[in-house]
Amino acid sequence: MELQQGGNTGVGSGALTISVELGVPSGSEADVSAYLLADNGKVRGDHDMVFYNQKEGGGGAVRLSQQGPGGTTFDVDPSRLPADIAKIVFCATLDKGTFGGVSNARIIVRGGGADVASYAPQLAGASEAAMTFGELYKRNNEWKFRAVGQGFNGGLGPLARSYGVVVDEPAAPPPPPPASPVNLGKVTLDKPNQSVSLEKRGGSFGEIVINLNWTRGKKGFFGGGGIDLDLGCLLELANGQKGVVQALGNVFGDYYGPPYMQLDGDDRTGDVSKGETLRINGAQWNEIRRLAIFANIYEGAPNWSSTDGVVTVTMPDQPPIEVRMTEGRNDKRLCGVVLIENDRGALKATRIVRYYRDQSELDRDYNWGLRWVAGSKD
């Protein structure tokens, strides 16, 4: 039976094989894993993750039996599963690239020598590096299979942690620092890839304000006129719509309608004490998937160390988040400052502070996929 996303079917009570097939691009590798979950959606312990480095789980009821360049196969005997296991999810992660570059992806359930169910997720344009393909779950003492096809931002480590697994990251590259604890004071993201997550307090976050400010100087300090340090962002909505909000091209956005964010004006010299501000409609947070906040030197010689630029994210009843541009590449005119993501309803901010020639390079680094043309401000 060929299933569509969200479809399900019974799989009987006998032994099964679950195969995840992937056509991975050259230069990338895939890891396929299975997670044995209790009723709370979490593993009971690290022993409930079955993958290349731990090939059995559930007392041998789930076993990774075959692994190769084209796919991975698990043997599952539902009758041997511990009684407190309610679900098994089958996931794949890529070490490079996203699932938008994967071909011929499919999960196949076989039992009794025949195909019971299969599902081929639609991956065109997928921007995630991890994906849940499908799940076996118990309903009224019957085991069923559901086609999921849900993408996940992050690799194997973040995916495993989302199911409650404690994962030792490889020595190279080093894992990102843990999320900063939320307290009543300011949260400063000053380490590479450092992140913090904020949960909603009440029905929404309220108005989310992102402000860019920088040191005022005398005219001519940056080689002629005053420097024009612009605030902008790449954006992706939950419905897949992507775009940019920036002064360049006068794309200031819309606070009350899509994309639910608006840039307040354009401070071309830094003389305005409040700098530049992007306001996000927190009441529509569920409509927003992610933002990549950037600062761009539109006019004036690039001299990042002298700008002392800082981006601050504030919202009601939450600690402010501060990211400073403490280092600089003076041959690069754009700084990717902070990535803001909707992480299952929470607001997750991750420090970028990386320098680029222009917006298109930031786009490529984070797999946005926009088409860029030359623009100007009136």
N, C-alpha and C positions, 0 to 999 in steps of 0.2 A: 504494500500500500504506500503510495507516494503522498506524503503529508505536506500541507502548507504551514507557514509559521503559525504557531499556536494550536495546531491540530494535534489530536491524541488518538491512541488506539490501545486496546488490550494486547498483552504479549504472552499470555498464558502463564503457567506455573513451572515450566521446565527450564533447563539451562539455555542461556543466550550467549551470542557473541555480538559485541558492539564495535563497529569499525568506523573510524573517522578518517576519511580520505581527503588529502590536500595536495593541490598542485602549487607548491611554494616557489616563488621566483628564485633565480640563481643568486647566491650570496646571502640568502636568508635561511634560517632553520626554524622548525616548528616543534614545540613540545605539546603533547596531548596528555591530559591528566583527568582522573576521575575523583570526585569527592563524595564520600559517604556522609550524608547529613541526617541529623536528628530532627525532631519536630520543630526546633527553633531555627532551622536553616543553617546551623553551624556543625562543624565536625565535633566529635566527642574528644578528639585529641589528634596530634599530628599523624598517628598511625592510620587515620581515616583518609589520607591522601594517597592515591595510587598513581605513580608516575615513573619516569625512567630510573630514578634513584631509590624507589621503594615500590616494588612490583606486585605486592599483594596487600589486600586490606579485608576487613571484615572476617578475620579468621580463615582467609583463603577463598571466601565467597566471591571476591572480585580480584581478578588477576590480569596484569598486562602480559599478554601472551605473544604479541608480535609487534615489532616496531621497525619502520624503515622509512626511506625518503618519501614514499608515496602515502603513508598513513600508519595508523596504530590500531591494534585490535585488543579488546578486553574480553575475557571470559567471565560471565556473571551467572551465578547460580542463586536466584532469589530465595530458594528454600533454605539456603545455608546462612542467609544474612541474619545478623543479630536483630532481635525483636524491636530494638529502639532505633533502628535505621529506617527512616521514612522516605528517603530520596537518594538517588545517585545522579550527579550532574557530570556531563562530559564536556570538557573545555579544551581549547587549543590556544596557544600563545606563540607569537613570533618574536625572534630576537632582533629583527630589523624590518622596517617597513610596516605596512598595515594590511588588513585583510582586503582592502580594495585591490591589491595586486595579486591575490590568490585566485587560482582557477580550479575548476572541477572539484569544488568542496562539497562534501556529502557525508552524512552520518547514516549508517545502515544497521538495522537490527535484524539478526537472523536467529531462528529457533527451529528445532526439529528438521534441520537440513534445508529450510526454505527462508526466503526473505519475508520478514513480518512487516517491517516499516522502513521507510527511508525518507530523508529530508535533505534538500539542497538549498541552503540559505542564499538569498540574493545579496551579493557582496559588492556590486558596482558602487563605487564612491565611498565605501566603508572607510572610516578614518581611525578605527580602533586597532590596537595590536593584540587584543585578546578577544575571545568569543566563546560563549556557551552555545554549543550546538544542539544539545538535547538533554532530556532527563528521564530516568526511570523513577516512577513514584508509586507509592502504595495508596490505593483508595478503596475503602470497604473490603480490605483483605485481598484485593486484586492488584497485581502489578500492571502498570500501564506505561506507555512511552509518549512523551510530548515533544514536539518540535519547537525549539526555543529561538535560536538565531539572534541572541542578544549580545551586542558588542560591549566591550569593557575597556576603559582607558587604563593602560599600564601593562606590564609584562606578567611573567609567571609569579613573581613575588607578591605584587599588589593583589593579583587575582586570588592567590592562595590565602592571603591575609583576610580578604573579604569574607571567606568562608570559615575563618577562625583558626587557620593553620599558622604556626610560628615557623617562619622560613629563614634559614641562614642564607643570606645573599652571597654571591661569589665575590672573591677578593677584587676582581677587576671586571667591569668598572665598579667602584665602590657604591654601596646603596645610598640613597638620599638620606639626609638626617631625618630623624623622626619629627612628626608634626609638633609644633610648639604648643605648650600647654596654654589653654585659654585662661586668662585671669582678668582682674578688673583694670589692670594697667595696659599700656601700649604693647602690642606685639611687634617686634622688629625682626624682619626676615633678612638676616645678614650673612647667611651661609649658602653655598651653592645648592640649588634645588630644595632648600628648606621650605616646609609648607605648614599651614595651619588650617584647621577646619572649624567652622562656626555653625552651630545648629540654630534653627529658627526658635525664637522665643515668642510664642503666640502664633497667629495665623500667617504672618509673613515677616520678611526682614525689614519692611518699611522702605524708605528711600535709601538706596546705596549710593554713596558719593565717593567718586574717585578723583582726587585732586593732584595736579602736578604743579610743583613750585620749584623755584631755583633762585640762586643768589642774584640780587640786583647789582649792577655795576654801572660805571660811567659809560656813556656812549663812546664807541671806539675801543673799548677794552678788549673786544674780540676781533679787532682788525677792521675798523670802519664803523659801520652802524651797529646798533644793538642786536643781540642774538635773538632769533625767533625759535623758541623751543616749544614744539607743538605736542599736544596730547591726542592720542587716538587709540583705536582698538580694532583687531580682527574679531568678528563675532560669528557664532554658530547657534542657531535656535534649535529647539527640540524637534521641530518639524523638518530639519535638514537645511533650512535656508541659511546661506552664508553671506557675509558682506563685510563692510568696513565702515567705521564712523571716524571722521577726521575733518580738519579744516581744509586740507588739500582737496580741491574739487567741490568744496562747500557741502560735504556729506555729513550734516550735523545730526541726523537721526530723528527719532520721534519717541517721546517719553510715554505717551498713552497708547500708541499703536506699535506694530512691529517696526523696529526691533526692540522696543520698550527701553530705549536708552537715548540720551540726547546730550550733545556737547554744547556747553554754554559759552558761545563766542570763541574768539581767537585773540589771545594776548601776544602780540607780535614782538614785544620788547622785554617783557618781564616787569614792566613798570606797574602793572596792576597787582596789588598786594596779594590778592587771592589766587593768582596764577590762572591755570585753566582747570575746568571741572567737567567731568562726565557724570551725569546723573542716571541711575538705573532704577527702573520701577520695580521695587522688591515685591510688590503684590503680584507681579507676573513672573516671578523667579522660576516657576515650573516650566515656563515657555522658553527659557534660556538654557543652552547646553554648556557653552564655554566662551571665554573672552581671552584674547591675548593683548594686554595693555602695552602700548609702546610710546616712547618719546622720540620726536624727530627734530633734528636741527634743520629747519627749512632755509633760514638765512643766517649768515655769519660763519666764520671759520669754525670747524669742529674742534671743540676744546672742552671735552666732557669733565675733566678734573676740575676746571674752574667754575663750572655751572653749579656744582654741589646740588644737583637735582634730586628731588625726593618725591615719591608717589605715596599718597596716603589714602587708605580705604576706610571709610567710616559709615556707620549705620546705627540706628537707635538701639540702645541696650546691649551693645556689643563693644568689645575693646577695639580701638583703632589699629589698623595694620599698616606698618610703615616699611617701605622698601627704598633704600638710597642707592643712587648710581655712584658707587664709591670708587670704581675704577673706570677706565675708558680706553677706547680705541679711537684716537683722533683722526684716523683715516676712514672712519665709518660714521655715517650721519644719523643712524637710527639705533636706538637701544630698545630691545625687547625687555620689559621691566618685570611684569608679573603675569602669570597665567591664573585665571579665575574660572573654576569649573563648578557646575552643579553636580555634586557627588551625592546622588540619591536624596536630594532635597537640601543637603547641607551646602554651605559655601566654602569651597576649598581654594585657598590662595597659595600658589607656589612661586618662589622667587626664580626669575630668569636671569636678568641683568647680563645680557649677551648683546654684542654689537654687530650690526649688519650694514650693508651698503644701502639697502632700501627695504620697503615693506615686502617685496616679493621674496627676499631671502628669508625673512621671518616666516612668511607663509610656507615656504618649502620645508623649513625646519620642523614645523608643527602640522604638516600635511593638511593645510586648509583647502588648497586647490582652487584659489581664485584666479581670475585672469586680470593681469595688470597692464595698464597703459599709462603713458605720461600724463600728468595733470598739473594744475596750478591753482593758486588762490587769486580771487579777484582783487 
